[in-house]
Amino acid sequence: MSDADGVGSNCPSWVTEDGARTASSGAAEDEQGRETLAVPGEDGETVAGWHKLGDIQEQQETLQVYTATPRTLFPLQECRSPRKTHPLTLRWAFGMNKTLPVFSLQDKERLVTFYACAHVAVMCDHTSASQHLLQGHCSPVSCLCASEDRRWLVTADKGPDSLVIIWDSYSGIPVRTLFDSHPEGGVAQVAMSKDSKLLVTVGSRDIQRVCIWDWTTETETPLCVKEVGPEYGRQQHILFHPTDSNQLLSNSESRVLFHTKDKARLEFSAPKISDKTFRKAVGPFSQSIFHPGGVQAVTATLTGNVLVWDIPHHAASPGLPPRKATKLIQLEMHGISVLTQIDSFIVTGDVQGHVTVYDEHFKQVERFSQFGLGPVASISFSREEDRSGGGLSELHSESKPFIRRFVLSTADTIMLHVDPQAGPPQMLLRGHSEAVHAVACHPCQPVIATGSHCGLLRIWNYQQKELVYCRVIQEKRLIQCLAYDAQGVCLALGFTCGAVEIMDTSASQDDESHLLKCSSHCISHVAFSLDSQYLATADTGNTVTVIRLHFESGRKVWRYLGRHRSHYKPIQDLLFGVQLDSNQPRLFSLGMDRMLVEYDILGSREDDLRICSVERIEQGAVPTCMTWYPPLTSEHFLLTASDHFKMKLFNSTTKMCRKTLLGPTYGSPVKKIASLPAPAGESQKSHYLVFINEDKVGLQILPLDGNPHKSFAMLCHPTGASSFTCSYDGKYIFTTGGVDCTLLSWETNLNALEAVASLGGQGIEPFYGLLEGGRDGEFYKEMEDYFYHCQLRSQAVDTVQPRQLSTAIPLAEVPFMMRALGFFPTEQELQDMHNEVRFSRYAETGKYVTDVGLEEFIKLYVNHRPAFEAYMPEMERLFELLGCPNDKGEQCLNREELLDVLQARGVTLYHSHIEKE
């Protein structure tokens, strides 16, 4: 069977054994490429059922690999409807990792490329504008490669529990996973032999382990291992000999290593080279290849030289053949960043963006210098041999050497497709080459805008995957934040230099924009009022600035209104709203100083921004973000999140804390929240919240009640999610990864989210699971005993009068119950609990609530207690803040001082120390 019909000769042996087993060895893999292990029950039938289910899935995946063809993943006529089995599904990746190579998977019909983007690998069909995302890593992809026939793709990462995954490019299914291949720090380099049977990996630690694997067998250990010490430099490039899989070549910036595999042994030689060898500067090494002749090797340098390695004639054949640098050729005027070979040609890419083709004698055959790009990062040639289907001819019909089509990537995140026999190159991708923090969705069109620290502004139609607008902003204005107004007419850009530019998106020219200097500090937030008459900014100087729209001679003019340094710590969020009894705008800012500030927009005058109120909303926790709570009740609430994994509802008028709730607990606190928009023209029966934390994006079902099963999160950017935005119809969520320079598009499936929540139980049932031991545990029984004892206390323990049976306890007993259970809230927290219960039904009934049932108390306890147990290092740090240095300079606090603090000053002194820090 040929490769075009199904599995080729390089297919692993276990794939062809009629679906007997797969690479995961009993573990199934979901749509995201993650392994999901079945948890068997106590009875044998459940175990057998899980095993049977796993076998069926393995057989199905193996059958898909066995029957796949080059048209399976990207059919000529797109007829596949994507599956939506998760509340969030990754649908598109904008951008790429500029430090990793791009591989061309092109055949005669389709232009497909393979590259990395954050923690996923992307197979992009540029002919049909479709992507298939290979997901399986929990850390950014650190290296990738493709087999000679492009059937097998390899990805690896450097993070904890790093993986090496081999994928079938025809079906997109992972066929083998190497676990803990380099537990000391992950994989830095990977390469596959020409026959696709062997795989070499290089570790990322100072002492690098070079491992050779036979990935087509079931062995979990490498065939041979060799350590390379730091004296040889960090190996940054490795490859197999094109005809002998027992020979490998790798190099660092200063040394070239020649590896030889002999059964279970791997040895290497490292011939020394210096500027004295040829009496001229050699330069740092970039990449190395084996010469097309098969005997010599060639190393390129960043000074434009190539170093030729040869085997001396007097060398004996057995053992390691010694290599010696025999020639140093000045091949280019600029540094060579890429060196590769195709057919009988040697190809270079330099730091000026030029690509040059040489024959095996280093005679120039072709030069591509019209690109005008940055340093070349990778060059990958198509796998087809001839347009007509025949073999490769050395000479074209016009006596010109035939050069295959190739894909070129550059260090400034540009991907080009070059056809030497056709016209100008085709731009396949232009991404952000610097950190991406700015993103905003149009309020009524399928358009998204992104900006980065390289000054690149890009506006996409995310449905058609078409670039609508692109602009490189000069004068070193780095884009930090973006915001559309409510009508989508204006787009505000906040720069790190403190300037703000307001673009008229309906204008056809760039000069229809207004540039204002608001601060000398970086603009961290921009926001429009709902009537589009005001624009507010917050900067890293803890200052809020307001700009107002004027109409002069029929033209829009934005003018400075005023600014105020309203916080003494960084501003976390900026939010516009409207007055309850009118449509007049309201403006709030939330700071790391725990202050919620409201500004008097209408009462402000030029150069005089006034403040309505300043409220301290937290004691120990630090608020991280805020948004308006949807109209689920008759009251108008502000919703905030904090670094203690809590969310709070504040009455927007009185600023009273009306409810405290346990927030999503996915490893790190929530850093940004927003309500998910409803499709236009549809009545929104349910409301949802979108959030991101340090590295995940998630959805939360509203109303909030602390039920952990009502939220769902997915890993989005392992190096840190910086921001997100939602499409106008709520179907997509877009996340930016900051330093990973990528934008990811997530499709929402709210039915799946509701199904996940329903599986967690209804009513009070999910909250029992948050108690130690559940409802049948000792803690719950102890809680019941305390509850009944509080009922007795409320009616006097020693009374002889007939007792009145009740299912609730007075509100005044709640503090005693909390302390008896080991939770010691502050007086402010007790006041928040009191207000939460007392006013819980006041808006509906006009009456106060004065007692609490057991179920309501359990919810109150779960939502208010700390999300996690006390962290001992944090406790030690707090005691150091309270202590005073002794004669030895150590922080000390004796018993009498501690008691005085707790009894006389309490919370007030504790938080004053926190503020001083």
LUMKEPA-480469 format. One record per residue (C-alpha): x, y, z. Coordinates in steps of 0.1 Angstrom, whole numbers, plus 5000, padded with zeros to 4 digits. Layout:
N
XYZ
...
REM end
This chain:
917
500050005000
501450344991
501550655012
498750804991
496450514998
497050465035
499750385059
503150375042
506250165049
507450385077
504250325097
504950185132
504449815135
501649835161
499450055138
499049775113
498149505138
494449535131
493849795158
495349595186
496849885205
497950245202
500650465215
498750565247
498850205260
495350195274
494750565278
492350735254
492851075241
490151335238
489651595211
492151825226
494951565224
495051515262
495151175278
492051085298
492350785321
489250585329
488650545367
487150195372
484650115398
484849855426
482849595408
484349385380
481649485355
482549845357
486249765352
485449545322
483149815308
485950085310
488449845294
486049765266
485350135260
489050205259
489649925234
486850045211
488350395210
491850275204
490650055176
488750345160
491750575162
494050315148
491650245120
491550615112
495350625110
495450315089
492950435063
493950805063
495050965030
496551315024
492951435018
491551305050
492351605072
491751865046
489351735020
489051914986
485452004994
485052115030
482151905043
483151835079
481151985107
483452045136
482551865168
481652065199
481851835229
483452085254
482152415268
485252575251
486852455219
489952595204
489052685168
491852915154
495353025163
496553365151
500253405150
503153165154
506353095174
508953295155
511853105172
510752765158
510852645121
507952625097
507552305077
505952285043
503551985039
502652105004
501551864977
500351924942
496852024953
497052194986
499352435004
499652315040
502152435066
503052305100
504252535128
503952605165
501752865182
501952875221
501352525234
499652395202
501052285168
499152415138
498452245105
497152525083
495652465049
496152805032
494152685001
490952655020
491752885050
491352605075
493352485105
493752165124
495252225158
497351955175
496751985212
498451775238
501051985255
500552175288
503652395282
504752595251
506052385223
509852405224
510752215192
509152035163
510151835132
508651645103
509651315086
511151325052
507851215036
505851455059
503651175071
504851195107
505051515128
506851555161
506251815188
507951845222
507952095251
510152205280
507752235309
507052015338
505951665328
507251735293
506051525264
507251425230
504251345207
504351195173
501351285151
499951135119
499751425095
497051255074
494451215102
495851455129
495851175155
498651135180
500150785174
502850785201
503650975232
507050965250
506551045287
509351185308
511851155280
513851435296
512551485332
515451715340
513852005321
512251905289
513351885252
515352155234
515851985200
514351695181
514951535147
513751235128
515851005106
515150995069
513550645071
511350785099
512150505123
514450675147
513950995167
516651195185
515951435214
518251675231
517551785267
517452155278
519552145309
523252265311
524351895308
522351795278
521251435273
521151315237
518651025234
517850815203
514450645203
512950375182
509450525184
507950255161
508149995189
506649975224
509850035243
509650325268
513350375271
515750515245
518050295225
521150495236
521950795257
524951035257
525551335279
527051655264
528651875290
528452255291
532052285278
530652205243
528152485245
524352445243
523452225213
520952425193
520652215161
520751845154
519951625124
520551265111
522751175082
520551155050
521650795041
523050655074
520850675105
523850585127
525450925121
524151255135
525451605135
524751885161
526252215169
526252495194
527552845188
531152735193
531452355188
530252105162
529651745174
529651435152
527651155168
527950785159
525450525171
526750175175
524049935187
523250055223
526150305224
526250665213
529650845210
530651175196
533751365185
534151735188
536951875167
538352205179
538152515158
539252865166
540153195148
543753075146
542752765125
542452965093
543953285106
540653475103
537553515124
535153215120
532153365139
529453205159
527852885144
524252885134
523252555117
525052255102
524151995075
525751695058
526951775024
524851634996
527751414986
527351235019
530951245032
531551605041
529651835066
529052205064
528552455092
527252815086
528253105108
526653445116
529553615099
528653475064
531253195064
530752825059
533052575075
533652255056
534351935076
536051635060
537451295070
541251285065
542351025039
544650855065
541750795090
540950435097
537450325090
536550145122
535150345152
534450715151
535650875119
537651185129
536551505113
538651805106
537852155094
539352175059
537952495044
536552825055
534552985027
533153345027
529853265012
527753565021
528353925030
525853895059
525353635087
523853305076
520953215100
519652905081
521452635063
519652345046
519952115016
517351984991
518151744963
521651834952
521452194963
522652374994
520352665005
521152955028
519053225044
520753525059
520053795085
519054035057
516153815045
517953685014
517753325003
520553184981
520752844963
524152684957
525252364940
527352114958
530452304948
529152624964
528552784931
525553024932
522552894913
519753124923
519253414947
516053554961
516653904975
513454084967
511653995000
512854285020
512254105053
514054045085
516453755094
515453425079
514353175106
513552865085
513252735050
511152425041
510752285006
507652114992
507751734990
506551704954
509251634928
507751774897
504651964885
503951704859
504451414883
507751304869
511151294886
513251584895
515251714865
518451894870
517652144843
514452314836
513052354801
514852684799
518152534809
517652674844
517852444875
514552344888
514052464924
511152334944
508652564959
509352654995
507952815026
510053085043
509653215079
511453515094
512453635129
509853915126
507053655124
506353655086
505653345066
506053345028
505353095001
507853114972
507452954938
510653014919
508952934886
506053164891
505453524902
506053714934
505953544968
502653484986
502253615021
500853335042
501053485077
502153805094
502053785131
503053995160
506753975167
506454125202
504254085232
500454105225
498354255253
495854465234
492654305219
489154425213
486054295194
483754515173
480454545191
478254455161
480454305134
482653985133
485854195135
488654175160
491554425165
494854335180
497954545189
501354455201
504654605214
506054605179
503554875170
501554655147
497754705146
495854425128
492054405123
490654065112
487353935101
487353625123
484653445104
486253475070
489753465084
490553765063
492854065072
490754385070
493254645081
496954645089
499154925101
502654965115
502655255140
506055435140
507655665165
508155375190
504555375201
503955035215
500354935217
499354825253
495454825251
492554875227
488854955231
485955005207
483055235215
479555105218
478755175181
482055045168
482755385151
485855465172
488855255182
491055375210
494755275212
496655315244
500455325241
503255255265
504555605260
501355755276
499655865244
496155775233
495055755196
491355755187
490755625152
487555675132
487055315118
484555445093
487155675077
489155555047
492455725057
494655715087
494656095091
491056065105
492456005140
493256205171
496456165191
496456295227
499256285252
497556175285
500456075307
504156015309
503355665320
502155355302
498455355294
497155025310
493355065304
491055245280
487255245281
484455435263
481255545280
478055375267
477055695249
480555725233
480856075245
483656005270
486955815269
488755725302
492255595305
494255455334
498055455335
500855295355
501255615374
497955535392
496155815374
492755825357
492256065327
488956155310
488656285275
485456425261
484056435225
483256775210
481756875177
483457165160
482457275125
480756945120
483956745129
484556525159
487256655182
488456485214
489556715241
491156665275
488756705304
490756625335
492856375354
493156255389
495756045408
493055865427
495055555438
498355515455
498855165441
498455025405
494955055390
493554705383
490454795363
488455075347
484655065341
481955285327
478255245336
475055455336
473055615364
470055405375
467455685370
469055825338
471455745310
474155965323
477555795325
479255675356
482955595359
484655355384
488255265390
489554975411
493054975426
495454735442
495154965472
491754805477
489855125469
486855155446
486655515433
483655665415
484155985395
481756275391
481856305353
479056555349
480256775377
483856795364
485157085345
488257125322
491357025341
489256945372
488156575373
486156535405
485456225427
482156115440
483155855465
486055645477
485255305493
487655045507
486154725496
488654465509
490754415541
493354155533
492554045498
493654245467
490954305441
491954215406
489054315383
485454415382
482454415358
478754495359
476554205372
473854115347
470254225357
469353895374
467854075404
466054405410
469254555424
472154685404
475454525414
479154565407
480954235406
484654215418
487153935420
490153915444
493353725448
491753515476
489653335450
486553525461
483953715442
481853995457
478654175448
478454545458
475354755456
476255015429
474655295449
475455225485
478755035478
477554785505
478954425501
475854225495
477353885488
480653695490
481053395469
483753125462
485153205428
486752965402
489752785417
491952675388
495352725402
495553105402
493153395410
490853545384
492553845367
489853965344
486053905340
483254005317
479653915309
479253695278
477153895253
473953745240
473153705203
471454015189
467653985188
467453685211
466053695246
468853585270
467353325293
470653245309
473653465317
477353365317
480553505329
483853485311
487153495330
490853435327
493453365353
497153325350
497053065322
493452955316
490153085301
486852985315
483053015317
480853055347
477153005349
475153285365
473753365390
476753315412
476253085442
479652935449
478852595432
482252485417
480452265391
479052575374
482452685360
484752535334
488252635323
490752545297
494552595294
494952885269
498453035274
500952855296
503253155297
500453375309
497153505295
497253875293
493753975281
490653855264
487553985246
484253835235
482553845201
479354055199
477153745197
478953555225
479953265202
483753325205
486253425231
489653555221
492553535244
496053695241
499153545255
501353845260
504953725256
503953425234
502753675207
499653485199
495853525198
493653215203
489953185193
487652975214
484152865205
481652845232
479152565237
476852665265
474752355263
477852145272
478552385301
475052345314
475351965311
478651975331
476952175359
473951945360
476251645366
477451805398
474051795414
471252035422
470552255452
472652205482
474251875469
477352035453
478152215485
478351895505
481251795483
483152105495
482951985531
485651755544
484251405542
481051515524
477651475539
478551145555
481751275571
482551365607
482751735599
479151755587
477951575618
479851815639
478352105621
474851965627
475651925664
476752285667
473752405647
471352225672
473252365701
472852715688
469152655686
469252565723
471352865731
468853095714
466052965736
468252955768
469952625777
468452595812
464952695804
462052475816
459552615792
458352405762
460852455734
459752575700
461052355672
462752535643
464852465613
466952785616
469152965640
469153345648
471453555627
473353655659
474453285663
476353275630
479653415643
479753155671
479052875646
481852995623
484353015651
483352675664
484052525630
487652675629
486952975608
487653305626
486353595605
487253955611
484654205623
484254335588
483753985574
481053925600
479454245591
479454135554
477853805564
475253985584
474354215555
474253925531
471653735551
469754035563
469154195529
468953875509
465153915502
464654275510
464354395474
461554135467
459654135500
460654465517
461454265549
464754165566
465853805571
466753735608
467453365608
469553115589
468752745580
471352475579
471552465542
471952845540
474552825567
476552565548
476552795517
477553085538
480352895554
481752755522
481653095504
483253295532
485953065546
489353085530
489552895497
492652715508
494352635541
496852875556
500152875537
502952855564
505453075545
502753345543
502053315580
505853355587
505953665566
503053815585
504653755618
507853915605
505754225597
504454245632
507854175649
510654415657
514354355652
516354235681
520054285688
520954025662
518754185636
516153905638
512353985637
510953895671
507553905687
506953785723
503753655737
502753975755
503154185723
501153935703
498253935728
498254315729
498054325691
495154075690
493154215719
493754595717
494454675681
493454365661
492554405624
493454775623
497154715631
497354405610
496354585579
498454885586
501454665584
500254525552
499954865537
503454965549
504854675529
REM end
